[in-house]
């Protein structure tokens, strides 16, 4: 059964035909994305130090760095949220609101 399915898949790939497996499901082939990146000497030294620190391969370190840094890069190019954007999502109870208003009027001094 598996050999028949594998040979059918090979034939479909050679003929560039989509085979329907189930209603609304099709074979999708996603190749591994291999990308080369040019690093300057300073960045290459930083990657080497990090590789020694975390004991992972350089490719893994670069993937981790990209995953951690992509949200920061994307946020630089997004417009800022308007003031009070999330205020409706997290309403404060009335008692808490009164307490915060009272505490904001209270003068605070360092303890000695």
C-alpha positions as CSV (number, residue, x, y, z in Angstrom):
1,X,0.0,0.0,0.0
2,X,2.8,2.5,1.0
3,X,4.8,1.6,-2.1
4,X,1.8,2.2,-4.3
5,X,1.2,5.6,-2.6
6,X,4.9,6.5,-3.0
7,X,5.0,5.6,-6.7
8,X,1.7,7.5,-7.3
9,X,3.2,10.5,-5.6
10,X,6.4,10.3,-7.6
11,X,4.3,10.1,-10.8
12,X,2.3,13.1,-9.7
13,X,5.4,15.1,-9.0
14,X,6.9,14.2,-12.4
15,X,3.8,15.1,-14.2
16,X,3.1,18.2,-12.1
17,X,-0.4,17.0,-11.2
18,X,-2.2,17.7,-7.9
19,X,-3.8,14.6,-6.5
20,X,-6.8,15.0,-4.2
21,X,-6.4,13.0,-1.1
22,X,-9.6,14.0,0.6
23,X,-12.2,16.6,0.1
24,X,-10.4,19.9,0.2
25,X,-6.9,18.4,0.9
26,X,-4.1,18.4,-1.7
27,X,-0.5,17.4,-1.7
28,X,1.7,20.3,-1.0
29,X,5.5,20.2,-1.3
30,X,7.5,22.7,0.7
31,X,11.2,22.6,0.1
32,X,13.6,23.6,2.8
33,X,14.6,27.2,2.4
34,X,18.4,27.5,2.3
35,X,19.6,31.0,2.4
36,X,23.1,32.4,2.7
37,X,23.8,35.5,4.7
38,X,26.8,37.7,4.5
39,X,28.1,38.6,8.0
40,X,30.6,41.3,8.7
41,X,33.6,40.4,10.9
42,X,32.1,41.9,14.1
43,X,28.8,40.1,13.7
44,X,30.6,36.8,12.9
45,X,32.6,37.1,16.1
46,X,29.4,37.7,18.1
47,X,27.8,34.7,16.5
48,X,30.9,32.6,17.3
49,X,30.8,33.7,21.0
50,X,27.1,32.9,21.2
51,X,27.7,29.5,19.6
52,X,30.3,28.7,22.3
53,X,27.9,30.0,25.0
54,X,24.8,28.0,24.0
55,X,26.6,25.1,22.5
56,X,24.5,25.0,19.3
57,X,25.3,25.1,15.6
58,X,25.8,28.5,14.0
59,X,22.6,27.9,11.9
60,X,20.6,27.3,15.0
61,X,22.0,30.4,16.7
62,X,21.1,32.5,13.7
63,X,17.6,31.1,13.5
64,X,17.0,31.8,17.2
65,X,18.3,35.3,16.8
66,X,16.1,35.9,13.8
67,X,13.0,34.6,15.6
68,X,13.8,36.8,18.6
69,X,14.5,39.9,16.6
70,X,11.8,39.8,13.9
71,X,9.1,41.2,16.2
72,X,11.4,44.1,17.1
73,X,12.2,44.9,13.5
74,X,8.5,44.7,12.5
75,X,7.5,46.9,15.4
76,X,9.8,49.7,14.2
77,X,7.9,50.0,11.0
78,X,4.4,49.7,12.4
79,X,2.5,52.8,13.4
80,X,2.2,53.3,17.1
81,X,-1.1,52.4,18.8
82,X,-3.3,55.3,19.8
83,X,-3.4,56.3,23.5
84,X,-5.7,54.1,25.4
85,X,-5.9,51.4,22.7
86,X,-6.0,48.5,25.2
87,X,-7.9,50.4,27.9
88,X,-11.3,48.8,27.0
89,X,-9.8,45.3,27.0
90,X,-8.7,45.6,30.6
91,X,-11.2,47.6,32.6
92,X,-10.4,48.3,36.2
93,X,-12.9,47.6,39.0
94,X,-14.4,50.7,40.6
95,X,-12.6,50.1,43.9
96,X,-9.3,49.8,42.2
97,X,-9.9,53.0,40.2
98,X,-10.7,54.9,43.4
99,X,-7.7,53.5,45.2
100,X,-5.4,54.5,42.3
101,X,-6.8,58.0,42.2
102,X,-6.4,58.4,45.9
103,X,-2.8,57.0,45.8
104,X,-1.9,59.4,43.0
105,X,-2.8,62.3,45.2
106,X,-0.8,61.1,48.2
107,X,2.7,62.5,48.4
108,X,5.4,59.9,48.6
109,X,8.7,60.3,50.4
110,X,11.6,57.9,50.7
111,X,11.8,55.9,53.9
112,X,14.8,56.7,56.1
